[in-house]
C-alpha cells in the first residue's frame, strides 16, 4: 500500500513534467548561453568563493538580504497557488503585486541590475511607482493588514535609496555610507517580509475554505 502511494502515475507525471523537465531545461539553457558568452563550465557552476579561494562569508549580509526578498516572493506565491486564485480581486492583487515586486527586488540584488545593467534612477522610480500604486489602490486593506509595517519598510528602503543616489552630497566616507545604506535596506527587507507574511495570511482568510487546496 505504501509503495502504491509512492509510485502513482499522476504524481510521477506531475513531478517530472512540472518540476524535473523545466528545471533541466533552465539548467541546460543557462549553461549553454553562458558558455557561448565566454564563461567556462567551472566559472558557471562553482561558487565564487570556491573559484577565488576567498572566505565563503564574503558578501554574507548581502546574500541574506537576497534570501529576504526571495522569502517574501515565496510566501506570496505560495498563498496564491494554495488557494487556486479564487478569491476577492483586491486581496489577490495585493499579494500578486507584492510577490512580483519581491521577486524583482531579489533578482536586482542578486545580479546588481541597478548598479550595472539598468539605469539606476529609472528602476528606483519604478519601485516607488509600484509601491505608490499599490498603496493608493488598496489603502484601507493595507491599513487593515498592517499599515505601519508597509509604511515603515517603504521609509527605510526609500532612505537607503536616497543615500545610495546622493553619496557625494553626504559628508561621510564610502565605508560608512555603505554601512548605513545596507543596514537600512536589510532592516527594510526584513520588515517587508513580515508584511508579506501578514498580507498572505490576510489573503488566505478571504478565500472560502472550499476553494483552498
N, C-alpha and C positions, 0 to 999 in steps of 0.2 A: 504493500500500500504506500509506504514512504517513497519507494523508488518510482512508483507511478506518479507521485506528486512532483518528483524532480523532472522526469522525462515526459512532460506533457507537450504535445506538438505545438499548441498555441503559445505556451510560454517560451519554448525554444525558438519559435519563429519570430516572436516579438523581440527577444533578446538579441538574436542575430541580425534581423532586418532593421531594427530601430536603434540599436546601440553599436554592435560589433562592426557592421559594414560601414556606417557613417564615420565611426572612429578610424577605421582602416583607411577610408578614402581621405579623411582630413590629414592623417599621418603621412600618407603617400604623397599627396599633393604638396604638403608643406616641405617635405624633404626634396621633392623634385624641383619645386620653384626656387628654393634657397640654394640648391646645388647649381642651378642654372644662373643664379645671381652672383656666383663666385665663392660661396661658402663651402668648406669641406664638411664631410659627414661628421667628423669629430666636433667641429665648431657648432654644428646644428644640434647634435644630440647631447653633448656633455654640458654639465652645469658650468657657468662662467668661473666659479671658484675652483673647479677641478682643472680647467684649462689654464688659469693664471697662476695656480698654486697659492692663492691668497686664502684668507680665512673664509669659512662658509658663513660667517656672520656679517660679511661685508654687505652693506645695504639692508641690514636686518629690519630696522624700523620702517623703511620704505616698503619692503616686502610684506610686512604685517599690514601696512596700510592698504596694499592691494587686496589682501585677504578680506579686509573690512568691506571694501566695495563689492568684491565677489560674493561675500556672505549676504550682503544686502540684496543683491540681484537674485541670489538663490532663494532666499526667504520669500521674496515677492513672486517669483515664477512658480515656486512650489505651491504657494497658496492658490495661484490661478489654475494650475493644472489639476490640483486635487479637487477643485470644485467644478471642473469641466466648463468653465467660463460662463456658467449660468447664474447670473446674479444681477442686482440693480446696476445700471450703467455707471453711475457715479463712483461707487467704491471700486468697481473693476478698473475704471480709467485711472484712478489714483494709483492703485497697486501696479498696473501695467506701466505707467509712466515712471514711477519710482524704480521699477525693475530695469527698464531700458536705460534710464539715466545712470543708474548704479553700474550697469554693465559697461556703458561708455566710459564712465569715470575709471573703472578698473582697467580697461584697455588703454586709456590715455596715460594712466600712471605706470602701467607695465611697460609700454613701448615709448613713453615720453613723447606723445603726439604733440602736445602744446609746446614742447621745447625744441623739437627737431623737424616735425613733418607738417604741422598745420599752423596757420597764423595764430599766434598766442592770444591776442586780444579777441580775435574772432571766435575762438572756441570758448573763451571765458564768457563772452556776451551770449553765446548760445546756451551755456549752462544757466546763466542768470535769467534768460528769457523763458527757458523751460520751467524753472522753479517759480518765476513770477506768474506764468500762465497757469500752472497747477494751483498756486495759491489763490488767484483771482477766480478761477472756475469752481474751486471746491473749498472756499474759505471756511465755511461753517463745519464741513466734515473734517477738515484738518484740525480745526479748533477742538472738535469733539474727540478726535483721535488723541492728539497731544500737540496743541498749538505751540507750546513753549519749546518742546524739543525740535520741532520743524524750524522755527524761527532762530533758535539758538544755534543749531547746526549750520543754517544758512549764514548767520552772522559770523561765526568762526571761519567758515570757508571763504566768505567774502573778504574778511580782514587778511587772511592768508594770501588771497589773490592780489589784494592791494599791495601788500608788502613785496610780493613777487614782481609786480609790474612797476614799482616805484623804488626799487632798491637804491638807485643813485641819489634819490632825494632824501633818503633817511640817513642821518649821520651815525652809521654803525658799520662795523666791518662785516665782510661776507659770511664768516662763520656764524656770527650772532644773528644775522639776517636769516640764515638757513635754520638755525635752532628755533627761532620764534615762528617762522613761516611754517616749517614742517610740523612743529608742535601743535599749532592751531589747526592745521589740516588733519592731523592724526586724531585729535580730540573731536573735531567736527565730523570726521568719517565714522567715529565710534558712536556719536550721538545720532548720526544719520542711520546707522544700522539699527539702533534702538528704535527710532521712529518707524523704520520699515517693518520691524517686527510687530510693532503695535498696529500699523496700518494693515498688515497681513491678518492679524488677529481680528481686527475690526471687520475686514472684508469677509472673513470666514463666518462671522456671526450674521452677515447679511444674506448668506446663502442658505436656502432651506435644506434641512438635514437630508431630505430625499435626493438632493442633487449633488451631494458630496460623494467622492469616490470611496 
